[in-house]
Structures are given as structure tokens and as C-alpha cells.
């Protein structure tokens, strides 16, 4: 029998565009209760497509996170 805790145990990076009107910032509330090793970057000036809007920043954050 496999028991699942519902807790994500791998390091996780979330980059959220705070101007996103599709996925609202409220989805971040309490996320730390479900992700053991969480880094959240709130990109104040970005919308839903952070990678399109600022690919250099997103790529830089990925590289830094995965080092």
C-alpha cells in the first residue's frame, strides 16, 4: 500500500507575474504548506506570460535556482 502525503518534496521555483489576471496572486497563499522546499518570486511588473515578457529575468532565475 502506498500512502501519499500530498507534499511536494523536490525543490520548486514559482515565478508569478503579479499583474496576471488569469491566475491571481491568491493561488500563492498557503503554497508553502504543500511544497517543502519552495522559492516564490513575485514579479511585480509581469503578467501571465512571464517568459515572453522578460525571458532574460526568467532564464537568470532558472539558472540561479538550478545551480
C-alpha positions as CSV (number, residue, x, y, z in Angstrom):
1,X,0.0,0.0,0.0
2,X,1.4,3.4,-1.0
3,X,0.5,6.4,1.2
4,X,0.8,9.8,-0.3
5,X,1.1,12.9,1.8
6,X,0.3,15.4,-0.9
7,X,3.5,17.2,0.0
8,X,5.9,18.1,-2.9
9,X,9.4,17.3,-1.7
10,X,11.5,18.5,-4.6
11,X,12.9,22.0,-4.8
12,X,10.3,24.1,-6.5
13,X,10.6,27.6,-8.1
14,X,7.4,29.6,-8.8
15,X,7.7,32.8,-10.8
16,X,4.4,34.6,-10.7
17,X,3.5,37.7,-12.7
18,X,1.6,39.8,-10.2
19,X,-0.3,41.6,-13.0
20,X,-1.7,38.2,-14.1
21,X,-5.5,38.4,-14.4
22,X,-5.8,34.8,-15.3
23,X,-4.1,33.1,-12.4
24,X,-4.5,35.5,-9.5
25,X,-1.8,36.0,-6.8
26,X,-4.1,34.4,-4.3
27,X,-3.0,31.0,-5.6
28,X,0.3,31.6,-3.8
29,X,-1.4,31.8,-0.4
30,X,-0.6,28.8,1.7
31,X,1.5,27.1,-1.0
32,X,4.4,26.7,1.4
33,X,2.2,24.2,3.3
34,X,2.2,21.8,0.3
35,X,5.8,22.4,-1.0
36,X,8.6,21.5,1.3
37,X,11.4,23.5,-0.5
38,X,9.7,26.4,-2.1
39,X,11.0,29.6,-3.6
40,X,8.4,32.1,-4.8
41,X,9.4,35.1,-7.0
42,X,6.7,37.7,-7.3
43,X,7.4,39.6,-10.5
44,X,5.6,42.8,-9.9
45,X,5.7,44.1,-13.5
46,X,4.8,40.9,-15.3
47,X,1.5,39.5,-16.5
48,X,0.5,35.9,-17.4
49,X,3.4,35.2,-19.9
50,X,6.5,36.0,-17.8
51,X,8.8,34.0,-20.1
52,X,7.6,36.1,-23.1
53,X,7.6,39.4,-21.3
54,X,11.1,39.1,-19.6
55,X,12.9,36.0,-20.8
56,X,16.3,37.2,-19.5
57,X,15.0,37.5,-16.0
58,X,13.2,34.1,-16.1
59,X,16.2,32.4,-17.5
60,X,18.5,34.0,-15.0
61,X,16.3,32.9,-12.1
62,X,16.2,29.3,-13.5
63,X,20.0,29.2,-13.8
64,X,20.4,30.5,-10.3
65,X,17.8,28.1,-8.9
66,X,19.3,25.0,-10.5
67,X,22.9,25.7,-9.6
